[in-house]
Amino acid sequence: MNTRQKRFAIILGGLTALGIAAALILNAFQSNLVFFFTPTQVAAGEAPKDRAFRIGGLVKEGSLVRQDVTVRFVVTDTAKEIPVSYKGILPDLFQEGKGVVAQGSLGADGQFTASEVLAKHDENYMPPEAKAAVDQAHDAAKTLKQ
């Protein structure tokens, strides 16, 4: 093998290693990617059935039920509602009528089983996606009433 062939083999090996590394990174990124959906989008069937995603909106007033370590509540965007079940300790700032984002998966019965629940951190904060969804659903409900 002459010098030119050795150089070509080294470059080809380097490009192959770089391609394999890029494929592994993209695969890891895709498997850990979690999308955000509103209750309206979940009800419309836009949410994935076979993987975890986040649902966000407001905790419906009067929907919070505690049974030992299991907590059930309803997330709404003022247009649609999705029941949520969570086993664990809720954040201190979790309240009815306030913003929430829950990560988990949707069951065949329409029940969202959360593995993580995030609450707003102050009185003026709501996750941007949840605020936009609530505002959009609220505007749509106003339009339908007119």
C-alpha angles and dihedrals in degrees: 000000000000127000094265093054092047091052091049091049091050092049092046091049091049093050091048092051090047091050092050091048091049091049092051092048093049091047092051091047093050094048092050096044112115119194127209122232134178123227089255091055092046091050089050090056097248094125120091116260098202105044143045122275139163126255121195141182137092128326104244114242112254094013099102113110122173122201112175104297094341117095124191125193140148124248115208138178089197090261104059134015131215122193114229130199122195132178112205144044116318121225115268092246094054110121141154113267093024133105121277139173119200126189120207141083139293119245125218088255092059093255114135111219109204124208093183134023123198123193130197116272100220140008096269099044128097122157107268093238092050093047092050091048093049091047092048093048091046091051091048091051090051091051092051092051092054 
